Amino acid sequence: MVLENILRVVAIWLSFVFNVTAHLSLVRARGKGKNVGLFSPKAPPLIGVDISSTAVKLLQLSQSGGRYRVEHYAVEPLPPNAVVEKNIVEVEAVGEAIRRALGRSGAKTKFASAAVAGSAVITKVIPMPADLSEEDLEGQIQVEANQYIPYPIEEVSLDFETLGPVKDNPDMVNVLLAASRTENVDLRVAALDLAGLSAKVVDVEAFAMENAFKLIADQLAVSKDAVVAVVDVGATMTTLIVLKNQRTIYSREQVFGGKQLTDEVMRRYGLSYEESGLAKRQGGLPESYEIEVLEPFKEAMVQQISRLLQFFFAGSEYSKVDQVVLAGGCASIAGVADMVEEQLGVPSVVANPLANMSLSSRVQAQTLAQDAPALMIACGLALRSFD
């Protein structure tokens, strides 16, 4: 499919700054200026597709009697460098990996939700006259966008949402402008299309995590209004979101992840990339691995989490968090939560957003439990079926 003809999709959750409802979902066809039917009561189920740097993770949920059920899930590795720091480089390889994962999962749905990294989204609040019609507001936003987006307007997918009146000025309203380079969106849509899926939602990773956080909030020994740091340590990128009242108030990404551990295993023991990944998960490495390789990586991981939190403290009114929740593939490393708690002095747990869900007969409970901390984003995306 020619990229210029692919559906232009952007759905931005931005309650972290503007207190927008967590279910804001703006999905528009490029050039049509209208919604594409996500809010229909008979909206089809979505499969959440998390495209990370080393794997694609698929998750589909159902809901009955207020309880969720895992219907389908799969994790499929990606070839090296098919995705680099959340940027899709080889769309065909990613599409083929999604296709394989879809086949293994057994899911039959044809509709998907995916996400772009928060660093790929630009936001700006613009005051506008309150008496503008929706059509006039849209036209004015197109004009105003040129001032705030550092790319040619024809190269971005953008959307907007009216937030409410400007404080002390009822004649004006704050309008949230959100934009992502169309390439970021198109590549994900194209990869899904190659796998036989149609993108209905393109979200932001950090806010898919926020959506999934609601599932683990009751597992935490802190009050609802506590300040909670969720740290997703993936293969190449670490994402921090800080929540208060279960709403994101801060988000930041930095380059660090489990690939550094894999690279060190490759270098030290002369293994291939695939062999190193298997050895990390299944064992078989020399006894020196724990002390000489794994412990230094865990120390580096704690330092990165501490650094992210220091950025948050420096740029906010807060000087501490009440809880740390570890997510991502690296959260499953034995003892890392204890190390974070000991060195940072903050209660720390490993995320499991699927803990209270029932499972379909095709889902293997043990495998799912091992992968659960890495499924926060996929889970948040899968929950979009129930908006």
SVG drawing of the C-alpha trace seen along z (x, -y; Angstrom):
<svg xmlns="http://www.w3.org/2000/svg" viewBox="-25 -37 59 62">
<polyline fill="none" stroke="black" stroke-width="0.4" points="0.0,0.0 1.3,-3.5 1.9,-5.3 0.3,-8.5 -3.0,-6.7 -2.9,-5.0 -5.4,-6.1 -4.0,-9.0 -4.6,-8.2 -3.8,-10.0 -5.4,-9.4 -3.8,-11.3 -4.3,-10.9 -2.9,-13.9 -4.6,-14.0 -1.1,-14.2 -0.9,-18.0 -4.4,-19.1 -6.6,-16.8 -8.4,-15.6 -10.5,-12.5 -8.5,-9.3 -10.8,-8.1 -10.2,-10.9 -9.9,-9.2 -9.7,-11.3 -9.3,-9.1 -9.8,-11.0 -9.3,-10.1 -6.8,-12.5 -8.5,-15.1 -12.0,-14.0 -12.2,-15.8 -14.6,-13.4 -14.6,-10.6 -14.5,-7.1 -17.0,-5.4 -15.1,-4.4 -17.9,-5.5 -20.5,-3.2 -22.1,-1.0 -21.2,2.0 -17.6,1.1 -15.6,4.3 -13.1,5.7 -9.6,4.4 -6.4,6.3 -3.7,4.3 -0.4,4.3 2.7,3.1 5.6,2.7 8.8,2.5 12.4,2.5 12.8,6.3 9.4,7.8 5.7,7.3 3.2,8.1 -0.4,8.8 -3.2,8.9 -7.0,9.2 -9.4,9.0 -13.1,9.6 -15.3,8.4 -18.1,10.1 -19.7,9.1 -17.2,6.4 -14.2,8.9 -11.8,9.0 -10.6,12.2 -7.5,12.8 -8.8,14.2 -5.6,14.1 -2.0,13.1 1.4,13.7 4.9,12.3 6.9,12.5 10.6,11.5 11.7,8.9 14.8,9.1 17.6,7.0 17.3,3.3 13.8,3.7 12.8,1.1 15.4,-1.3 14.5,-3.3 10.7,-3.0 11.2,-4.0 10.1,-1.4 13.0,-1.0 11.9,2.2 8.1,2.1 7.8,5.3 9.7,7.2 7.5,5.7 4.4,6.5 5.5,10.1 6.2,10.4 2.7,9.1 1.3,11.6 3.1,14.5 2.1,13.3 -1.5,13.0 -1.5,16.6 0.0,18.0 -2.5,16.1 -5.5,17.5 -7.2,14.1 -9.7,13.5 -10.4,9.8 -9.3,7.6 -9.1,4.4 -6.1,3.1 -4.9,0.4 -1.2,-0.6 0.8,-3.4 3.6,-5.9 6.2,-6.9 5.5,-10.0 8.6,-11.6 7.0,-11.5 4.0,-13.7 3.9,-17.5 1.3,-19.2 0.3,-22.8 -2.6,-24.5 -4.0,-27.4 -6.6,-29.9 -9.4,-30.4 -12.6,-32.4 -15.4,-30.4 -18.1,-31.3 -16.4,-29.6 -18.3,-26.8 -16.6,-23.4 -16.0,-24.0 -14.6,-27.5 -12.5,-26.2 -11.0,-23.4 -10.1,-25.9 -8.5,-28.2 -6.5,-25.4 -5.1,-24.5 -3.8,-28.1 -2.5,-28.3 -0.8,-24.9 1.9,-26.4 3.2,-28.5 3.7,-25.6 4.8,-22.6 8.4,-22.5 7.5,-20.5 5.7,-21.4 2.0,-21.0 1.5,-18.6 3.9,-16.2 2.0,-15.9 -1.2,-14.2 -2.9,-16.5 -6.0,-16.7 -7.5,-19.0 -9.8,-18.9 -11.6,-21.7 -10.5,-21.5 -12.7,-24.2 -12.8,-27.9 -9.7,-29.9 -9.3,-30.8 -10.8,-34.2 -11.8,-34.7 -15.1,-32.9 -15.0,-34.4 -12.0,-32.1 -11.5,-28.4 -8.3,-26.4 -7.9,-24.1 -5.4,-21.2 -3.5,-20.8 -1.7,-17.4 0.4,-16.4 2.7,-13.6 4.7,-13.4 2.5,-11.4 5.4,-9.1 5.3,-7.9 1.7,-7.0 1.8,-5.7 4.5,-3.2 2.5,-1.6 -0.6,-1.6 1.3,-0.1 2.8,2.6 -0.6,3.6 -2.0,3.5 0.7,5.9 -0.4,8.3 -4.0,8.1 -5.1,5.7 -6.9,2.4 -5.7,-0.4 -8.6,-1.9 -6.7,-3.7 -3.1,-5.0 -2.4,-6.0 0.6,-7.2 2.6,-4.6 2.7,-6.4 -1.0,-6.7 -1.7,-3.2 0.4,-2.5 -1.9,-4.8 -4.9,-2.9 -3.4,0.4 -2.4,-1.1 -6.0,-1.2 -5.9,2.6 -3.0,2.8 -3.9,-0.2 -5.9,1.9 -2.9,4.2 -0.8,1.4 -0.6,0.6 -1.0,-3.1 -4.0,-5.4 -5.7,-6.4 -4.3,-9.9 -0.7,-8.6 2.1,-9.7 3.0,-6.5 5.9,-6.2 5.5,-3.5 8.8,-2.7 8.7,-0.6 12.2,0.6 12.1,2.1 14.7,3.3 16.2,-0.1 14.0,-2.7 12.8,-3.4 9.6,-5.3 8.6,-6.9 5.1,-8.1 4.1,-9.6 0.5,-9.4 -1.6,-11.1 -5.2,-10.2 -4.4,-7.6 -3.9,-10.4 -0.6,-11.0 1.1,-14.2 4.5,-13.7 6.1,-11.6 9.6,-11.2 11.6,-8.7 15.3,-8.0 17.5,-5.6 18.3,-2.6 17.1,1.0 17.7,4.7 19.5,4.7 22.5,3.4 22.5,6.6 22.1,8.7 25.0,6.9 27.2,7.6 26.3,11.3 27.2,11.4 30.5,9.7 31.6,11.6 30.5,15.1 30.7,15.0 27.0,15.8 24.8,14.6 22.0,12.1 19.4,14.9 21.5,17.2 22.1,14.4 18.4,13.6 17.5,17.2 20.4,17.6 19.1,14.6 15.6,16.1 16.4,19.8 19.8,19.9 22.9,21.9 25.4,19.0 28.6,19.4 28.4,18.9 30.2,15.7 27.3,14.2 25.3,13.3 28.1,11.3 30.1,10.0 27.2,9.1 23.7,9.2 24.5,7.4 26.2,4.4 23.2,4.2 20.7,4.1 22.8,1.4 22.7,-0.6 19.0,-0.1 18.4,-1.5 20.6,-4.5 18.5,-5.2 15.3,-5.0 16.8,-7.3 17.9,-9.7 14.4,-9.8 12.9,-10.5 15.3,-13.3 14.2,-14.9 10.6,-14.7 11.4,-16.2 13.4,-19.0 10.5,-20.0 7.6,-19.6 6.3,-20.5 7.0,-17.0 10.1,-15.8 9.2,-12.1 7.0,-9.3 5.0,-6.9 5.4,-3.8 7.5,-2.6 5.9,-0.1 8.3,1.7 7.1,2.8 8.7,3.9 10.8,7.0 13.6,6.0 11.1,5.8 11.1,9.6 14.8,9.8 15.0,11.5 15.7,9.2 15.5,5.9 12.4,4.6 14.1,5.3 17.2,3.4 15.1,0.4 13.3,0.4 16.5,0.7 18.5,-1.9 15.8,-4.5 13.9,-4.0 10.6,-3.6 8.3,-0.6 8.6,1.2 6.6,3.9 6.6,5.6 3.6,4.8 1.0,7.5 -2.0,5.8 -3.4,9.3 -3.4,10.7 -7.1,10.6 -8.2,11.7 -9.5,15.1 -7.8,16.9 -9.2,18.6 -8.3,22.2 -5.7,21.4 -3.7,19.1 -0.9,20.8 -1.0,19.3 2.7,19.8 3.9,18.2 1.5,15.3 2.6,14.7 6.2,14.4 5.4,12.0 2.8,9.9 5.2,7.1 6.1,6.5 2.4,6.3 1.5,3.0 1.3,1.1 -0.4,4.0 -2.9,4.2 -3.7,0.5 -4.2,0.7 -6.4,3.8 -8.6,1.9 -9.5,-0.6 -12.1,2.0 -14.2,0.9 -14.0,-2.9"/>
</svg>
